[in-house]
Amino acid sequence: MKKSASPTNFDIFDALLEKTKTELPEITDLEKMFEIYNRQYFGGKLLAIKIKYSTRMLAAGAYFSNLKEIRISEKYHQIFPDEVYDTLKHEMIHILYPKHDASFKRFAQQIGASIRATEHPDLRRKPKYLYICPRCHTEYPRTRRLRMASCGKCSKGRFDERFKLILKKNPIKVISD
């Protein structure tokens, strides 16, 4: 007697995969921390804003002043889950100080927020283009096309037409570290 194939329950596999993912705080928890940090470090001066997770971002987080919104990267915080609240604090500082200038750094140090995110190879965009110097043949992998750029070594820091970078004929697919 021939056995019939039994259907596989893929829900079990999905559940196992979900458990390997790091549980990040809910948006409501981030909003509560925003209120606490606002009172504790900013004297309650910051207006309430939207907080969202982003599945596309590679940076730890970002503040969008035009949208009055902080986005926290899921990809980054799956790798560095302990940095979620630090990222929130960092982005809150950007509400007052948009650039990483001296005022931003002073305030970040004062409240114990990091200035830079931790780097990780999975959080880098892979270069699509490869440029080469016509003189010294130094290669410059880039994620975006360049318009006017010359070799940093040969042109001494200023654009020099003689050392203008040339796009290799076959743009690269992926460069491994």
C-alpha positions in Angstrom: 0.0 0.0 0.0 1.3 3.4 -1.0 1.4 6.1 1.6 0.0 9.5 0.7 2.1 12.6 1.2 1.0 14.5 4.2 0.8 18.2 4.0 3.7 20.1 5.8 2.7 22.6 8.4 4.9 25.6 7.5 3.5 27.6 10.3 5.8 25.7 12.7 8.8 26.8 10.6 7.6 30.4 10.6 7.3 30.4 14.3 10.8 29.0 14.7 12.2 31.7 12.4 10.4 34.4 14.3 11.9 33.3 17.6 15.4 33.7 16.2 14.7 37.4 15.6 15.4 39.8 18.4 12.4 41.3 20.0 12.6 45.1 19.7 10.5 47.4 21.9 7.0 48.2 20.7 6.4 51.7 19.4 4.4 52.5 22.5 7.4 51.7 24.6 9.6 54.0 22.5 6.9 56.8 22.8 7.0 56.4 26.6 10.8 56.6 26.6 10.6 59.7 24.4 8.4 61.3 27.1 10.7 60.2 29.9 13.8 61.4 28.1 12.1 64.7 27.1 11.4 65.5 30.8 14.7 64.2 32.1 17.1 65.6 29.5 15.2 68.3 27.5 13.1 69.9 30.2 9.9 68.9 28.4 10.8 71.3 25.5 10.4 68.8 22.7 7.0 68.5 21.0 5.6 65.0 20.5 6.6 63.4 17.3 5.9 60.2 15.4 8.2 57.3 16.0 8.4 54.4 13.4 10.5 51.4 12.7 12.1 51.2 9.2 12.8 47.9 7.5 14.9 49.6 4.8 17.3 51.9 6.7 20.9 50.7 7.3 21.8 53.6 9.7 20.7 53.2 13.3 18.1 55.9 13.1 17.2 59.3 11.6 15.2 62.3 12.4 13.1 63.9 9.6 12.3 67.4 10.6 9.9 68.0 7.7 7.8 65.0 8.9 8.3 65.5 12.6 9.3 61.8 12.7 12.0 59.6 14.1 12.7 56.4 12.3 14.6 53.5 14.0 16.2 50.9 11.8 15.0 47.3 12.4 18.0 45.9 10.5 20.5 47.8 12.6 18.8 47.0 15.9 18.4 43.3 15.1 22.2 43.3 15.2 22.6 45.7 18.1 19.4 45.4 20.1 20.8 47.0 23.2 21.3 50.3 21.4 17.6 51.1 20.6 17.1 53.6 23.4 20.4 55.2 22.8 19.5 55.7 19.2 16.2 57.3 20.3 18.1 59.7 22.6 20.6 60.5 19.7 17.7 61.3 17.3 16.0 63.4 19.9 19.1 65.6 20.2 18.8 66.1 16.4 15.5 67.9 17.0 17.5 70.7 18.7 20.8 70.3 16.8 20.3 69.0 13.2 24.0 68.5 12.5 26.7 66.6 14.4 28.4 69.9 15.4 30.1 70.9 18.6 26.7 71.8 20.3 25.3 68.4 19.4 28.4 66.5 20.7 28.5 68.5 23.9 24.8 67.8 24.6 25.2 64.1 23.7 28.1 63.8 26.1 26.1 65.6 28.8 23.2 63.1 28.6 25.2 60.0 27.8 24.1 59.5 24.2 26.4 58.1 21.6 27.6 60.3 18.8 28.2 57.6 16.2 26.5 54.3 15.5 28.4 51.0 15.7 29.6 49.8 12.3 28.9 46.4 10.9 29.6 44.9 7.4 26.0 43.9 6.9 24.9 47.5 7.3 26.9 48.8 4.3 25.5 49.3 0.8 27.3 47.3 -1.7 29.1 49.4 -4.3 27.6 49.3 -7.8 30.3 51.3 -9.6 34.0 51.1 -9.8 36.1 54.2 -10.8 39.8 54.2 -11.6 42.5 56.9 -11.7 44.0 57.2 -15.1 47.5 57.9 -13.6 48.0 55.7 -10.5 45.2 53.2 -11.2 43.8 53.5 -7.7 40.3 52.0 -7.6 37.3 53.8 -6.0 34.2 51.6 -5.4 31.1 53.7 -5.1 27.4 53.1 -4.4 26.4 56.1 -6.6 27.6 57.4 -9.9 30.1 60.2 -9.7 29.8 63.3 -11.9 33.0 65.2 -11.4 35.6 63.5 -9.3 39.4 63.2 -9.5 41.9 60.9 -7.7 42.5 62.1 -4.1 46.1 61.0 -4.3 47.1 62.5 -7.6 45.1 65.7 -7.4 46.1 66.7 -3.9 42.6 67.2 -2.6 41.3 69.5 -5.3 39.5 68.6 -8.5 42.0 68.2 -11.3 40.8 67.4 -14.8 44.1 65.5 -15.6 43.2 62.9 -12.9 39.4 62.7 -13.5 38.2 59.2 -12.4 37.0 56.9 -15.1 34.1 54.5 -14.8 35.2 51.0 -15.6 33.3 49.5 -18.5 31.5 46.8 -16.5 30.1 48.3 -13.3 30.7 45.8 -10.4 27.9 43.7 -8.9 29.3 43.1 -5.5 32.6 43.7 -3.8 33.3 41.5 -0.9 35.4 42.6 2.0 
